[in-house]
Amino acid sequence: MSVAWCIILFMTNELISSKYTFACDPEHCDCLIELTSSDGFGFPSGVTELTCPCGRKTTLLSVEHATITPLTQTKEEKMETTEHLVPDTYNSNLLVTYKKINGYSNPEYITDKVTSIEWDLHNARQSQKTLSSLQSKIDTVKDIITEAYGDSDDQETLRSIAEALNIALTRTIEWSATIEVSGTMELDLLEDSDTDVESEIYDNLSVDSNHGNIEVIDQEVTNVREN
């Protein structure tokens, strides 16, 4: 049985409250829910129905008296005290030794102040944002050049711009082709007399490219026949 605790507090100066226990359908959710509330006078507050988080109506099992300790601090006050919390032991001038990764070469151990490391991290984040923005602009320029290059009267200038920005003057096209393939297959007359030749071809024949600029995305074998 899963158990869910749902404590709902209607707080006043009174501490005497009522605790209700509800159960959901055991054949589906099987959830047990406890709800505690107060009417301010210590009498049952009349809660007789409750909907389970699964959406079904629950069954009231029991009602009993309960005691709730008044809350003396609001949620807003708690957030106010922790929103800008800085550890008392924080020291921006503390010397820290860390490992600097230099690709595949041996790492370098550097000792620096915390404040210097913080600025290095900040500058790295800003550089990454700038790089992403510049790459997006370069991609836009590439689209403009490739669209206009074929019909341009000044292809030399477009080519110079592309070389300066390290843009490859290429474009992607979709293609389809029909290939007629024939071949032979060796069958063992004693063991493979029931071999389905058509299925063998469908399952094992594929097409590939020996040219790096040609990518085979989809392929389908059709019209298999035994000559």
Phi, psi and omega in degrees: 000129175276146183238127177243134180254114181240094183260112180250122186250123171251089194274136169226195176284347181278143181257344183277126183223184179237136178250122181254140177242124181239153177229140176269174183302117183294341180276351181235287186267316180056047182256137177252125184237133174247132181233127180243128181216165180223140177263002179090353181235357179089005178263156176304136186273005171083020178282112183240349181227145179208138178262130179289153175304338178282350178103352181270153174287137181266167178252129179286123181261318184201159175225130179213160179288149178216162179239131181243130177280126182300144176276136183251357181223133182275165180295323180296321180295322179295317181295325181295326183278343184246353187295317183243041183286127176240128181302141179295334184270002182292130181223107183290344179264008180293136178277129181233136175257126181224165182262123177265122182276126180245062180064231181267359179277175181296140180291158180244133180262124185237140175249125183210166178285153178302318183296325178292320178295320179300316180292323177298316178295319179297314180296324178295318178296319180294322178295321179296320177296317179296317179299317179296320180294316180295321180296322178296321179290322178297319178298323178294317178298321178300316179299319181294315183294314183294329178287324186264347190298314185298325183259005184280144175274354181230062181295333180297318179294317178298322179294322179295320178296317180296319179294322180295327181262008179058045179259126176279124181279080179227163173217152183260129177238150175264140182219162174216149182213155176247126182241128175264118185240138174225155181188191180233159178218131179271126179241136176279118184295335182274324186254334188247029182296335182257016181296132176272102184299319181299316179294322178300317180292315180301320186279335191240348181268129178216167182242136177225168181242141176263006181249129185296337182273352180252122179245122177274111184269318184220149178209150181214130178266126181225164174056048176281133180213153177260122183282000000 
